[in-house]
Amino acid sequence: MIKYSYIIAFLPLLSYVLIVFFFSKREKTASGIAITAVVSSFVLSLIALFETLADHGPHIFEYEWIVIPGLKLPLSIFFDPLTAVMLMVVTIVSSCVHIYSLGYMHGDPRFSRFYAYLSLFTFSMLGLVLSGSFFVTFIFWELVGLTSYLLIGFWFEKKVASDAGKKAFITTKIGDLGFLAGLLVLYWAAGTLNYSEVYHQIEENQIPAIILTAAGILIFCGAIGKSAQFPLHVWLPDAMEGPTPVSALIHAATMVAAGVYLTARIMSIIVVSHTAAMTIAYIGAITAFMAASIGLVQNDIKRVLAYSTVSQLGYMIMALGVSGYTAGTFHLMTHAFFKALLFLGAGSVIHAAHTNDIQQMGGLAKKMPITSKTFFIASLSIAGIFPLSGFWSKDEIFASIYHEGHYFLLALAVLVAGMTAFYMFRLCFLTFTGEARDYHVYEHAHESPKTMTYPLIFLAFLSIFAGWVGMPWLEHGYSSFVYFEHPHHAAANYVLMIVGTIAALSGIFLAYQMYYKRAIDPVKMGARFKPVYTFIYNKWYFDELYMGTVIKFAYWFMEVLYRFDQGVIDWFVNFVGRFGMFNSRVWQTFDVYVVDGAVNGAGFMTRWFAGGLRKIQTGAVQNYAFVIFLGVVLLMLFKMI
């Protein structure tokens, strides 16, 4: 199966093509095709995983694509244990989201289009995971960005949703610019972008350290954007305006996971460049703490989870920055399951209560027993409570940081663990326990249909047991399967286990006292520490900062250009014409065709050209994307034959 692993990605693409061309008006058929495709990809990924367990690889497959003098860019697949694990993560979560959406998106007028987008999104991420070169990775990287834009802004008739899609697209493109620059630097130094060839040259010390540092930091800029790391994290909370299944897919298994996956792929650079490694580690640490602090006081159920995702991604990036390849990727796997469960659980609550505000909820456990129980399981897992999945992956991160001697980062990681436990159980207690604070919300609440609850139960099982493969006592566990250079089997550190557990239990206990027992008044606490509360409630004022600097400057600069055109250029034309320096007719021709043409011609030509293309173009972004994707796929298939 490994040799034909590209089929795993092509099945969701085939689903997209079939839905768009043949079944856009037949909702049941469209959803059936999409679910069948992604579940089939999961089965094939499982087969590939078992093959990889027997033969770790890596397995490299190359197909000629672009070959011209001085430039060779093949289509390649790089299949190693990390690839196998990520394929499982993506297909499992995507399958759950596809099935869950049957109930959540029922009755939506664009139901079939939603499933087409889900299929395209899944194809993009699977293609990224299978990529065998930085060049192919960049192609799928951009496809992930495009499809996320389509899904975040799926309800585009809502201005907040369309704005959120644009914000996500533009913000991540800032990071992508750095990624592209890093690829150019790497290609200039190595003469290739294939993973295996670049890794070999790094091992042989054929690339200067300063070049590796520059390339590593620039490539990591792409991860900063996609994985919502400081300072490009601002798009992710706004992405909650998309349908909740989209939030689960973006936060658990796709888009944001892409940045962590890319960082893992440049581990060869991280281990030889101390500057790049520390840059990555401290950006992850800052992100983890900052996002966790914001999550402490948010009242929108999805935004609490959004900042939780940003914080947990910071954990993973921090671990990778201190060379914790196994720890960072292990937490990426476990996080995918319990975070998908949390978002789908939040969607179940929103579907029943018709509100996102946890201050209007309360007592919903009586009305929604399956949702509430599975949500508590996921919350215990993300808090790092023994013996759930999150406990083992967080403990692995603590052990990696401690082993490398970064004690400040370790202290910060433990603090964030306590904060995580607090905001998650604040969310749980306000949503599911106590008395109803809004009787209208409570009266209309009900348990979600089976198409929504069955995925919750399955993900709850994984949130409990998936992390057991990483127990430190196992001889052949996760650390002996996914590793960098050689297996790193961290010995059980009972002190760190106890410290992490105490931090988590302390956070849960404080939330219990404030929001369940009401022994501590949160309103009085907020008033007592008002400056701090206001600061973190307003998300550290990042949006205001960017609006007052970058965005305001962009608008100001555009206004300057406009006034220069209207004032200086036009004034100069009138001034010269008034003194008769040219024949009036000649000058009028010069004014119209040269001066104004230079300024406005680009816009006029664009409109004229677009008018001609309008007859063969639909104006729908998804159709443009489809033509591009179809061309790429046909070219790939042609080269493989």
C-alpha positions as CSV (number, residue, x, y, z in Angstrom):
1,M,0.0,0.0,0.0
2,I,2.9,2.4,0.7
3,K,3.9,2.3,-2.9
4,Y,0.4,3.4,-3.9
5,S,-0.2,5.7,-1.0
6,Y,-1.1,8.6,-3.4
7,I,-4.5,6.8,-3.7
8,I,-5.2,7.8,-0.1
9,A,-5.2,11.5,-1.1
10,F,-6.8,11.0,-4.5
11,L,-10.0,9.4,-3.1
12,P,-11.2,12.6,-1.4
13,L,-10.3,14.5,-4.6
14,L,-12.4,12.1,-6.6
15,S,-15.2,12.7,-4.2
16,Y,-14.9,16.5,-4.8
17,V,-15.0,16.0,-8.6
18,L,-18.0,13.7,-8.5
19,I,-20.0,16.0,-6.2
20,V,-19.2,19.2,-8.2
21,F,-20.0,17.7,-11.6
22,F,-22.7,15.1,-11.0
23,F,-24.3,15.2,-7.6
24,S,-24.4,18.9,-6.5
25,K,-28.2,18.7,-6.4
26,R,-28.5,15.3,-4.7
27,E,-27.6,15.8,-1.0
28,K,-27.7,12.3,0.3
29,T,-25.7,11.0,-2.6
30,A,-23.1,13.8,-2.2
31,S,-22.6,13.1,1.5
32,G,-22.5,9.4,0.9
33,I,-19.8,9.7,-1.7
34,A,-17.7,12.0,0.5
35,I,-18.0,9.8,3.6
36,T,-17.2,6.7,1.6
37,A,-14.1,8.3,0.1
38,V,-12.7,9.5,3.4
39,V,-13.5,6.2,5.3
40,S,-11.8,4.3,2.4
41,S,-8.7,6.6,2.8
42,F,-8.8,5.8,6.5
43,V,-8.8,2.0,5.8
44,L,-5.9,2.4,3.3
45,S,-4.0,4.6,5.9
46,L,-4.5,1.8,8.4
47,I,-3.0,-0.8,6.0
48,A,-0.1,1.6,5.3
49,L,0.5,2.0,9.1
50,F,0.8,-1.7,9.6
51,E,3.2,-2.0,6.7
52,T,5.3,0.8,8.3
53,L,5.4,-0.9,11.6
54,A,7.2,-3.8,9.9
55,D,9.4,-1.6,7.8
56,H,10.1,2.0,9.1
57,G,11.6,3.2,5.9
58,P,11.7,5.9,4.8
59,H,10.2,5.0,1.5
60,I,10.8,7.5,-1.3
61,F,8.9,7.6,-4.6
62,E,9.7,10.1,-7.3
63,Y,7.9,11.0,-10.6
64,E,9.4,13.4,-13.1
65,W,7.4,16.6,-13.4
66,I,9.4,19.8,-14.1
67,V,12.8,19.1,-15.7
68,I,14.5,22.0,-17.5
69,P,18.2,23.0,-17.7
70,G,19.2,24.1,-14.2
71,L,15.9,23.2,-12.6
72,K,14.5,19.8,-11.6
73,L,11.4,19.6,-9.5
74,P,10.0,16.1,-9.3
75,L,6.7,15.0,-7.7
76,S,7.8,12.9,-4.8
77,I,6.3,11.0,-1.9
78,F,8.2,10.6,1.4
79,F,6.7,7.9,3.5
80,D,8.1,7.3,7.0
81,P,6.5,6.6,10.5
82,L,5.5,10.3,11.0
83,T,3.7,10.2,7.6
84,A,1.8,7.0,8.6
85,V,0.7,8.5,11.9
86,M,-0.4,11.8,10.3
87,L,-2.4,10.0,7.7
88,M,-4.2,8.1,10.5
89,V,-4.9,11.3,12.4
90,V,-6.2,13.2,9.3
91,T,-8.4,10.4,8.1
92,I,-9.8,9.5,11.5
93,V,-10.8,13.1,12.4
94,S,-12.0,13.9,8.9
95,S,-14.2,10.8,8.9
96,C,-15.7,11.8,12.2
97,V,-16.3,15.3,10.9
98,H,-17.9,14.0,7.7
99,I,-20.3,11.8,9.6
100,Y,-21.0,14.4,12.3
101,S,-21.9,17.0,9.6
102,L,-24.8,14.9,8.4
103,G,-26.7,16.1,11.5
104,Y,-25.1,19.4,12.1
105,M,-25.5,20.7,8.5
106,H,-28.9,19.1,7.9
107,G,-31.2,21.6,6.1
108,D,-28.4,23.9,5.0
109,P,-29.1,25.2,1.4
110,R,-25.5,24.5,0.4
111,F,-25.2,21.1,2.0
112,S,-23.6,19.4,-1.1
113,R,-21.1,22.2,-1.6
114,F,-20.1,21.8,2.1
115,Y,-19.2,18.2,1.5
116,A,-17.4,19.0,-1.7
117,Y,-15.3,21.5,0.3
118,L,-14.6,19.0,3.1
119,S,-13.4,16.5,0.5
120,L,-11.1,19.1,-1.1
121,F,-9.8,20.2,2.3
122,T,-9.0,16.5,3.2
123,F,-7.3,16.0,-0.1
124,S,-5.1,19.1,0.4
125,M,-3.9,18.0,3.9
126,L,-3.3,14.4,2.8
127,G,-1.3,15.6,-0.1
128,L,0.8,17.8,2.2
129,V,1.5,14.8,4.5
130,L,2.6,12.6,1.6
131,S,4.8,15.3,0.0
132,G,8.4,14.2,-0.5
133,S,9.8,17.7,-1.1
134,F,9.5,21.2,0.2
135,F,8.3,22.3,-3.3
136,V,5.4,19.8,-3.3
137,T,4.7,20.6,0.3
138,F,4.4,24.3,-0.6
139,I,1.8,23.5,-3.3
140,F,-0.4,21.6,-1.0
141,W,0.3,24.2,1.8
142,E,-1.3,26.8,-0.4
143,L,-4.2,24.5,-1.3
144,V,-4.8,24.0,2.5
145,G,-4.9,27.8,2.8
146,L,-7.4,28.1,-0.1
147,T,-9.8,25.4,1.1
148,S,-9.7,26.8,4.7
149,Y,-10.7,30.2,3.3
150,L,-13.6,28.5,1.5
151,L,-14.8,26.7,4.6
152,I,-14.2,29.5,7.2
153,G,-16.2,31.8,5.0
154,F,-18.8,29.2,4.0
155,W,-21.7,31.2,5.4
156,F,-20.4,34.2,3.4
157,E,-23.8,36.0,3.6
158,K,-22.7,36.8,7.2
159,K,-20.2,39.7,7.0
160,V,-18.3,38.4,10.1
161,A,-17.9,35.0,8.4
162,S,-16.6,36.5,5.1
163,D,-14.3,38.8,7.0
164,A,-13.0,35.9,9.1
165,G,-12.2,34.0,5.9
166,K,-10.3,36.9,4.4
167,K,-8.5,37.6,7.7
168,A,-7.3,33.9,7.8
169,F,-6.2,34.0,4.2
170,I,-4.3,37.2,4.4
171,T,-2.7,36.6,7.7
172,T,-1.4,33.2,6.8
173,K,-0.1,34.6,3.5
174,I,2.3,36.8,5.5
175,G,3.9,33.7,7.0
176,D,3.8,31.9,3.6
177,L,5.9,34.7,2.1
178,G,8.6,33.8,4.6
179,F,8.2,30.1,3.8
180,L,8.7,30.8,0.1
181,A,11.8,32.9,0.8
182,G,13.2,30.1,2.9
183,L,12.7,27.6,0.1
184,L,14.6,29.9,-2.3
185,V,17.4,30.2,0.2
186,L,17.5,26.4,0.7
187,Y,17.3,25.7,-3.1
188,W,20.1,28.2,-3.7
189,A,22.3,26.5,-1.1
190,A,21.4,22.8,-1.7
191,G,20.4,22.8,-5.4
192,T,17.4,20.6,-4.5
193,L,14.2,20.7,-2.4
194,N,13.7,17.0,-1.9
195,Y,13.6,16.0,1.7
196,S,16.0,13.1,1.4
197,E,18.6,15.0,-0.6
198,V,18.5,18.1,1.7
199,Y,18.8,15.9,4.8
200,H,21.8,14.1,3.3
201,Q,23.6,17.4,2.5
202,I,22.9,18.6,6.1
203,E,24.4,15.4,7.5
204,E,27.5,15.8,5.4
205,N,27.9,19.4,6.4
206,Q,27.6,20.6,2.8
207,I,25.4,23.6,3.7
208,P,26.9,26.4,5.8
209,A,25.3,26.8,9.3
210,I,24.3,30.5,8.7
211,I,22.4,29.4,5.5
212,L,20.6,26.7,7.5
213,T,19.7,29.2,10.2
214,A,18.2,31.6,7.7
215,A,16.4,28.9,5.8
216,G,15.1,27.3,9.0
217,I,13.7,30.5,10.5
218,L,12.2,31.6,7.2
219,I,10.5,28.3,6.6
220,F,9.2,28.3,10.2
221,C,7.5,31.6,9.3
222,G,5.1,29.5,7.3
223,A,4.4,27.4,10.4
224,I,3.8,30.6,12.4
225,G,1.1,31.6,10.1
226,K,-0.6,28.2,9.6
227,S,-0.3,27.1,13.2
228,A,-1.3,30.5,14.5
229,Q,1.8,31.2,16.5
230,F,2.7,34.6,18.0
231,P,2.5,37.1,16.4
232,L,0.3,35.7,13.5
233,H,-2.2,34.0,15.8
234,V,-5.0,36.5,15.4
235,W,-6.8,34.8,12.6
236,L,-7.6,31.5,14.4
237,P,-10.1,32.7,17.0
238,D,-12.0,34.6,14.2
239,A,-12.1,31.4,12.2
240,M,-14.8,30.2,14.6
241,E,-17.3,32.0,12.4
242,G,-17.3,29.0,10.1
243,P,-19.5,25.9,10.7
244,T,-18.4,24.0,13.9
245,P,-17.4,20.8,12.0
246,V,-15.0,23.1,10.1
247,S,-13.6,24.3,13.3
248,A,-13.0,20.8,14.5
249,L,-11.3,19.8,11.2
250,I,-9.1,23.0,11.2
251,H,-8.1,22.8,14.8
252,A,-7.6,19.0,15.2
253,A,-6.2,17.4,12.0
254,T,-5.6,19.9,9.2
255,M,-4.5,23.4,8.7
256,V,-3.1,24.2,12.1
257,A,-1.5,20.8,12.3
258,A,0.3,21.6,9.1
259,G,2.6,24.1,10.7
260,V,3.7,21.6,13.4
261,Y,4.2,18.9,10.8
262,L,6.4,21.3,8.7
263,T,8.4,22.1,11.8
264,A,9.0,18.4,12.5
265,R,10.1,18.0,8.9
266,I,12.9,20.7,9.4
267,M,14.2,18.9,12.5
268,S,17.5,18.3,10.6
269,I,17.9,22.1,10.5
270,I,16.8,22.7,14.1
271,V,19.3,20.3,15.6
272,V,22.3,22.0,13.9
273,S,21.2,25.6,14.3
274,H,20.9,26.7,17.9
275,T,19.6,30.1,16.9
276,A,16.8,28.6,14.8
277,A,16.0,26.1,17.6
278,M,15.7,28.7,20.3
279,T,13.7,31.0,18.1
280,I,11.2,28.2,17.5
281,A,11.1,27.1,21.2
282,Y,10.5,30.6,22.6
283,I,7.9,31.5,20.0
284,G,6.1,28.3,21.0
285,A,6.5,29.2,24.7
286,I,5.2,32.7,24.3
287,T,2.2,31.5,22.3
288,A,1.3,28.8,24.8
289,F,1.3,31.2,27.7
290,M,-0.4,34.1,25.9
291,A,-3.2,32.0,24.4
292,A,-3.8,30.2,27.7
293,S,-4.2,33.5,29.6
294,I,-6.8,34.8,27.0
295,G,-8.7,31.5,27.3
296,L,-9.2,32.1,31.1
297,V,-11.8,34.7,30.6
298,Q,-13.5,34.2,27.2
299,N,-17.3,33.5,27.2
300,D,-17.8,32.2,23.7
301,I,-17.6,28.4,23.9
302,K,-15.8,28.1,20.6
303,R,-13.4,30.9,21.3
304,V,-12.3,29.3,24.5
305,L,-11.5,26.2,22.5
306,A,-9.8,28.3,19.8
307,Y,-7.4,29.9,22.3
308,S,-6.9,26.4,23.8
309,T,-5.7,25.2,20.4
310,V,-3.3,28.1,19.9
311,S,-1.9,27.3,23.4
312,Q,-1.5,23.6,22.7
313,L,0.1,24.3,19.4
314,G,2.6,26.4,21.3
315,Y,3.3,23.4,23.4
316,M,4.1,21.3,20.4
317,I,6.3,24.0,18.8
318,M,8.1,24.5,22.0
319,A,8.9,20.8,22.3
320,L,10.1,20.6,18.7
321,G,12.3,23.7,19.3
322,V,14.2,21.8,22.1
323,S,14.6,18.8,19.8
324,G,11.7,17.0,21.2
325,Y,10.7,15.4,17.9
326,T,8.9,12.4,19.5
327,A,7.2,14.6,22.2
328,G,5.9,17.2,19.8
329,T,4.5,14.8,17.3
330,F,3.1,12.6,20.0
331,H,1.1,15.5,21.5
332,L,0.0,16.5,17.9
333,M,-1.6,13.0,17.6
334,T,-3.3,12.9,21.0
335,H,-4.4,16.6,20.8
336,A,-6.1,15.9,17.4
337,F,-8.5,13.4,19.1
338,F,-9.5,15.3,22.2
339,K,-9.6,18.7,20.5
340,A,-11.8,17.2,17.7
341,L,-14.1,15.9,20.5
342,L,-14.2,19.2,22.2
343,F,-15.2,21.1,19.1
344,L,-17.7,18.6,18.0
345,G,-19.1,18.6,21.6
346,A,-19.3,22.4,21.4
347,G,-21.1,22.1,18.1
348,S,-23.6,19.7,19.8
349,V,-24.2,22.2,22.5
350,I,-24.6,25.1,20.0
351,H,-26.9,22.9,17.9
352,A,-29.1,22.3,20.9
353,A,-28.9,25.6,22.8
354,H,-28.7,28.0,19.8
355,T,-26.1,30.2,21.6
356,N,-22.3,30.3,21.9
357,D,-22.3,32.2,25.2
358,I,-21.5,29.9,28.2
359,Q,-22.9,32.5,30.6
360,Q,-26.4,31.8,29.2
361,M,-26.0,28.0,29.7
362,G,-25.9,25.8,32.8
363,G,-27.5,22.5,33.7
364,L,-27.2,21.1,30.2
365,A,-25.8,17.8,31.5
366,K,-29.4,16.8,32.3
367,K,-30.6,17.4,28.8
368,M,-27.4,16.2,27.0
369,P,-25.9,13.3,28.8
370,I,-23.8,11.9,26.0
371,T,-22.4,15.3,25.0
372,S,-21.7,16.3,28.5
373,K,-19.9,13.0,29.5
374,T,-17.8,12.9,26.4
375,F,-16.9,16.6,26.8
376,F,-15.8,16.0,30.4
377,I,-13.6,13.1,29.1
378,A,-11.9,15.4,26.5
379,S,-11.4,18.1,29.2
380,L,-9.7,15.7,31.5
381,S,-7.5,14.5,28.7
382,I,-6.4,18.0,27.6
383,A,-5.8,18.9,31.3
384,G,-3.4,16.0,31.5
385,I,-5.1,13.8,34.1
386,F,-3.8,10.2,34.5
387,P,-4.3,7.9,32.6
388,L,-6.0,9.7,29.7
389,S,-4.2,10.4,26.4
390,G,-3.2,13.9,27.2
391,F,-1.4,12.9,30.3
392,W,1.2,10.8,28.4
393,S,1.9,13.3,25.7
394,K,2.2,16.3,28.0
395,D,4.5,14.3,30.3
396,E,6.6,13.5,27.3
397,I,6.9,17.2,26.5
398,F,7.9,18.0,30.1
399,A,10.5,15.2,30.0
400,S,12.0,16.4,26.8
401,I,12.3,20.0,28.0
402,Y,13.8,18.8,31.3
403,H,16.2,16.5,29.5
404,E,17.5,19.4,27.4
405,G,18.0,21.6,30.5
406,H,15.5,24.4,29.7
407,Y,14.2,24.8,33.2
408,F,12.5,28.2,32.5
409,L,10.6,26.7,29.6
410,L,9.7,23.7,31.9
411,A,8.3,26.0,34.6
412,L,6.3,27.9,31.9
413,A,4.9,24.6,30.5
414,V,3.8,23.5,34.0
415,L,2.1,26.9,34.6
416,V,0.3,26.6,31.2
417,A,-0.9,23.1,32.2
418,G,-2.6,24.5,35.3
419,M,-4.1,27.4,33.3
420,T,-5.4,24.9,30.7
421,A,-7.1,22.8,33.4
422,F,-8.7,25.9,34.8
423,Y,-10.3,27.3,31.7
424,M,-11.4,23.9,30.4
425,F,-13.3,23.1,33.7
426,R,-14.6,26.7,33.9
427,L,-16.1,25.9,30.5
428,C,-17.5,22.6,31.7
429,F,-19.0,23.8,35.0
430,L,-20.6,26.9,33.4
431,T,-22.1,24.8,30.5
432,F,-23.2,21.6,32.0
433,T,-23.5,21.9,35.8
434,G,-25.6,24.0,38.2
435,E,-28.9,25.6,37.4
436,A,-29.9,27.0,34.1
437,R,-29.1,30.7,33.8
438,D,-31.3,31.2,30.8
439,Y,-34.5,29.2,31.0
440,H,-35.3,29.7,27.3
441,V,-32.0,28.2,26.3
442,Y,-32.4,25.3,28.8
443,E,-36.0,24.6,27.8
444,H,-35.2,24.1,24.1
445,A,-31.9,22.1,24.7
446,H,-31.9,18.4,23.7
447,E,-29.4,15.7,22.9
448,S,-28.1,15.7,19.4
449,P,-29.0,13.0,16.8
450,K,-27.0,9.8,16.6
451,T,-25.0,11.0,13.6
452,M,-23.5,13.6,15.9
453,T,-23.2,11.6,19.1
454,Y,-21.6,8.4,17.7
455,P,-18.5,10.3,16.5
456,L,-18.3,11.9,20.0
457,I,-18.3,8.4,21.6
458,F,-15.6,7.2,19.2
459,L,-13.4,10.2,19.8
460,A,-13.9,9.9,23.6
461,F,-12.5,6.3,23.4
462,L,-9.4,7.7,21.6
463,S,-9.1,10.6,24.1
464,I,-8.8,7.9,26.8
465,F,-6.7,5.2,25.2
466,A,-4.8,6.6,22.1
467,G,-2.0,8.0,24.3
468,W,-1.3,4.7,25.9
469,V,0.9,3.8,23.0
470,G,3.3,6.4,24.4
471,M,3.6,5.1,28.0
472,P,7.3,5.4,29.0
473,W,7.4,1.8,30.2
474,L,6.6,0.3,26.8
475,E,9.6,-1.3,25.0
476,H,8.0,-0.8,21.6
477,G,5.8,2.2,22.0
478,Y,5.4,5.5,20.1
479,S,9.0,6.6,20.9
480,S,10.4,3.5,19.2
481,F,8.3,4.2,16.1
482,V,8.4,7.9,15.5
483,Y,11.8,9.4,16.2
484,F,14.5,11.5,14.8
485,E,17.8,9.8,13.9
486,H,17.5,7.2,16.7
487,P,14.8,6.1,19.1
488,H,14.5,8.2,22.2
489,H,12.9,6.2,24.9
490,A,12.5,8.7,27.8
491,A,12.6,7.0,31.2
492,A,9.6,7.6,33.4
493,N,10.2,10.7,35.5
494,Y,7.8,10.3,38.4
495,V,8.6,13.8,39.8
496,L,7.5,15.5,36.6
497,M,4.4,13.3,36.4
498,I,3.5,14.4,40.0
499,V,4.2,18.0,39.3
500,G,2.1,18.0,36.1
501,T,-0.7,16.3,37.9
502,I,-0.7,18.7,40.8
503,A,-0.7,21.7,38.4
504,A,-3.7,20.2,36.5
505,L,-5.6,19.3,39.7
506,S,-5.0,22.8,41.1
507,G,-6.5,24.4,38.0
508,I,-9.5,22.1,38.2
509,F,-10.0,22.7,42.0
510,L,-9.9,26.5,41.5
511,A,-12.5,26.3,38.7
512,Y,-14.6,24.0,41.0
513,Q,-14.5,26.6,43.8
514,M,-15.3,29.5,41.5
515,Y,-17.9,28.1,39.1
516,Y,-19.4,25.1,40.8
517,K,-19.3,25.7,44.6
518,R,-19.3,29.5,44.2
519,A,-17.0,29.7,47.1
520,I,-15.0,32.4,45.3
521,D,-16.9,35.1,43.4
522,P,-15.4,35.4,39.9
523,V,-16.9,38.9,39.5
524,K,-15.2,40.2,42.6
525,M,-11.9,38.5,41.4
526,G,-12.2,40.3,38.1
527,A,-12.9,43.6,39.8
528,R,-10.0,43.1,42.1
529,F,-7.5,42.5,39.3
530,K,-9.3,44.7,36.8
531,P,-6.3,45.9,34.8
532,V,-5.1,42.4,34.2
533,Y,-8.6,41.1,33.5
534,T,-9.3,43.9,31.0
535,F,-6.0,43.2,29.3
536,I,-6.5,39.5,28.8
537,Y,-10.2,39.8,28.1
538,N,-9.3,42.1,25.2
539,K,-6.9,39.5,23.9
540,W,-3.7,41.5,24.8
541,Y,-5.0,44.2,22.3
542,F,-3.4,42.5,19.4
543,D,-6.2,43.3,17.0
544,E,-6.3,46.9,18.1
545,L,-2.5,47.1,17.8
546,Y,-2.5,45.7,14.2
547,M,-5.5,47.9,13.3
548,G,-3.7,51.0,14.6
549,T,-0.4,50.3,12.9
550,V,-0.2,47.9,10.0
551,I,-3.8,48.2,8.7
552,K,-4.0,51.9,9.3
553,F,-0.7,52.5,7.5
554,A,-1.9,50.5,4.5
555,Y,-5.0,52.6,4.3
556,W,-3.0,55.8,4.7
557,F,-0.5,54.8,2.0
558,M,-3.3,54.0,-0.4
559,E,-4.9,57.4,0.3
560,V,-1.5,59.1,-0.3
561,L,-1.3,57.4,-3.7
562,Y,-4.8,58.4,-4.6
563,R,-4.3,62.0,-3.6
564,F,-1.0,62.0,-5.5
565,D,-2.8,61.0,-8.6
566,Q,-5.7,63.4,-8.2
567,G,-3.6,66.3,-6.8
568,V,0.0,66.3,-8.1
569,I,-0.5,64.5,-11.5
570,D,-3.7,66.3,-12.4
571,W,-2.3,69.7,-11.2
572,F,0.9,69.2,-13.2
573,V,-1.2,68.4,-16.3
574,N,-3.3,71.6,-15.9
575,F,-0.3,73.7,-15.0
576,V,1.6,72.7,-18.1
577,G,-1.4,73.0,-20.4
578,R,-2.3,76.5,-19.0
579,F,1.1,77.9,-20.1
580,G,0.7,76.5,-23.6
581,M,3.9,74.5,-23.4
582,F,2.3,72.0,-25.8
583,N,-0.3,72.2,-28.5
584,S,-3.6,71.8,-26.7
585,R,-4.7,68.9,-28.8
586,V,-1.3,67.2,-28.4
587,W,-1.3,67.8,-24.7
588,Q,-4.8,66.5,-24.3
589,T,-3.8,63.4,-26.1
590,F,-0.7,63.1,-23.9
591,D,-2.8,63.7,-20.7
592,V,-5.4,61.1,-21.6
593,Y,-3.3,58.4,-23.0
594,V,0.0,58.7,-21.2
595,V,-0.4,60.4,-17.8
596,D,-3.8,59.1,-16.9
597,G,-3.1,55.9,-18.8
598,A,-0.1,55.2,-16.6
599,V,-2.1,55.7,-13.4
600,N,-5.5,54.3,-14.3
601,G,-4.6,52.1,-17.3
602,A,-4.0,49.0,-15.3
603,G,-7.5,49.2,-13.8
604,F,-9.1,49.9,-17.2
605,M,-7.2,47.1,-18.9
606,T,-8.2,44.7,-16.2
607,R,-11.9,45.5,-16.5
608,W,-11.7,45.3,-20.3
609,F,-9.9,41.9,-20.2
610,A,-12.2,40.6,-17.5
611,G,-15.2,41.6,-19.7
612,G,-13.9,39.3,-22.4
613,L,-13.2,36.4,-20.0
614,R,-16.6,36.8,-18.3
615,K,-18.2,34.6,-21.0
616,I,-16.1,31.6,-20.1
617,Q,-15.7,32.3,-16.4
618,T,-18.3,31.7,-13.7
619,G,-16.8,34.1,-11.1
620,A,-17.0,31.3,-8.5
621,V,-13.7,30.7,-6.7
622,Q,-14.4,27.0,-6.2
623,N,-14.6,26.5,-10.0
624,Y,-11.3,28.2,-10.6
625,A,-9.8,26.0,-7.9
626,F,-11.3,22.9,-9.4
627,V,-9.7,23.6,-12.9
628,I,-6.3,24.1,-11.3
629,F,-6.5,21.0,-9.2
630,L,-7.8,18.9,-12.1
631,G,-4.9,20.1,-14.2
632,V,-2.4,19.2,-11.5
633,V,-3.9,15.8,-10.9
634,L,-4.1,14.9,-14.6
635,L,-0.4,16.0,-15.0
636,M,0.6,13.9,-12.0
637,L,-1.3,10.8,-13.3
638,F,0.2,11.3,-16.8
639,K,3.7,11.3,-15.3
640,M,3.0,8.3,-13.2
641,I,1.8,6.1,-16.1
